[in-house]
Amino acid sequence: MNVNELRIGNLINAEVGLPSLMEHYIRPHDLLDISMGKAEVYPIPLNSEWLIQFGFKPFSKDWSKKGIIIHTRKRGYVLRTSVPIIQHVHQLQNLFFALTGQELTINSPL
């Protein structure tokens, strides 16, 4: 994974002092470790379970074919995109932050 794809607070899979991978939120010092090759990190595939945890609701029975909608009442916009464009949890977090200026966390009120 390229460090320039990551922001502090992104969820990734990482080897955090253990031989096995675990979900991990990026912290400031993690970015330096990743860029220096001291930490192995891997993206978390985005699926319907993750979307539900983040507070998204399906507008179709098959999320992967129809895409997702990001709608916030505060900003008054709707974004419709297909899941193949956004394949990993950190990509969705980054997109949401870019659009709203707010962090997307588990059970975020959308």
Secondary structure, DSSP 8 states (H G I E B T S, - for coil): --GGG--TT-EEEEE-SSSSEEEEE--HHHHHHHHTT-S-EE--B--HHHHHHTT---SSS-HHHH-EEEEETTTTEEEEE-TTTS-BHHHHHHHHHHHHSS---TT---
